[in-house]
Amino acid sequence: MVVEINADDCTGCQVCVDTCPNGVLALENDVSVVENPDDCDDCGSCIESCPMEAIAETS
């Protein structure tokens, strides 16, 4: 799975960063970013945890 973060919708709450069990996400300039995509195990926890629905799966 590749996830994409919509920076316009992201509020920088850090919920997804704290939820990701593999440390794939990080905050940069108060916006979540995919920092380590190769470490993603497709669990979907970031998508489910985002209160702003700013994260989506891409192909």
C-alpha beads as a LAMMPS data file, in Angstrom:
LAMMPS data file: protein, C-alpha beads

59 atoms
58 bonds

1 atom types
1 bond types

-500.0 500.0 xlo xhi
-500.0 500.0 ylo yhi
-500.0 500.0 zlo zhi

Masses

1 110.0

Atoms # bond

1 1 1 0.000 0.000 0.000
2 1 1 1.156 3.479 -0.707
3 1 1 -0.460 6.213 1.326
4 1 1 -0.878 9.799 0.266
5 1 1 -1.418 12.646 2.694
6 1 1 -3.496 15.591 1.550
7 1 1 -1.521 18.481 3.033
8 1 1 -4.465 20.846 2.618
9 1 1 -6.619 18.671 4.894
10 1 1 -3.906 17.697 7.399
11 1 1 -3.993 19.740 10.614
12 1 1 -0.751 18.342 12.033
13 1 1 -2.489 16.700 14.985
14 1 1 0.118 13.879 14.918
15 1 1 -2.441 11.110 15.565
16 1 1 -1.295 9.147 12.508
17 1 1 2.369 9.578 13.432
18 1 1 1.716 8.239 16.927
19 1 1 -0.490 5.413 15.608
20 1 1 1.873 4.023 12.978
21 1 1 3.595 0.958 14.451
22 1 1 6.493 1.180 11.980
23 1 1 7.450 4.851 12.158
24 1 1 6.582 5.463 8.529
25 1 1 5.102 8.918 9.129
26 1 1 6.583 12.106 10.542
27 1 1 5.582 15.730 10.978
28 1 1 7.308 18.352 8.849
29 1 1 6.178 21.963 9.053
30 1 1 3.047 20.858 10.964
31 1 1 1.973 18.447 8.215
32 1 1 2.266 14.666 8.213
33 1 1 4.562 13.212 5.580
34 1 1 5.524 9.704 4.517
35 1 1 9.102 9.522 5.732
36 1 1 9.913 5.795 5.400
37 1 1 7.591 4.283 2.741
38 1 1 9.615 1.074 2.492
39 1 1 8.800 0.314 6.146
40 1 1 5.030 0.432 5.587
41 1 1 3.366 -2.955 6.154
42 1 1 -0.053 -1.966 4.783
43 1 1 -1.800 -2.083 8.161
44 1 1 -3.970 0.961 7.431
45 1 1 -3.768 2.311 10.966
46 1 1 -2.851 5.778 9.718
47 1 1 -5.875 5.913 7.420
48 1 1 -8.239 4.727 10.160
49 1 1 -6.811 7.045 12.801
50 1 1 -6.861 10.323 10.854
51 1 1 -9.707 12.488 12.199
52 1 1 -9.511 14.765 9.145
53 1 1 -9.606 11.896 6.605
54 1 1 -6.493 13.412 5.049
55 1 1 -4.816 10.065 4.321
56 1 1 -5.796 7.791 1.461
57 1 1 -4.452 4.636 -0.109
58 1 1 -3.040 5.075 -3.594
59 1 1 -2.038 2.551 -6.176

Bonds

1 1 1 2
2 1 2 3
3 1 3 4
4 1 4 5
5 1 5 6
6 1 6 7
7 1 7 8
8 1 8 9
9 1 9 10
10 1 10 11
11 1 11 12
12 1 12 13
13 1 13 14
14 1 14 15
15 1 15 16
16 1 16 17
17 1 17 18
18 1 18 19
19 1 19 20
20 1 20 21
21 1 21 22
22 1 22 23
23 1 23 24
24 1 24 25
25 1 25 26
26 1 26 27
27 1 27 28
28 1 28 29
29 1 29 30
30 1 30 31
31 1 31 32
32 1 32 33
33 1 33 34
34 1 34 35
35 1 35 36
36 1 36 37
37 1 37 38
38 1 38 39
39 1 39 40
40 1 40 41
41 1 41 42
42 1 42 43
43 1 43 44
44 1 44 45
45 1 45 46
46 1 46 47
47 1 47 48
48 1 48 49
49 1 49 50
50 1 50 51
51 1 51 52
52 1 52 53
53 1 53 54
54 1 54 55
55 1 55 56
56 1 56 57
57 1 57 58
58 1 58 59
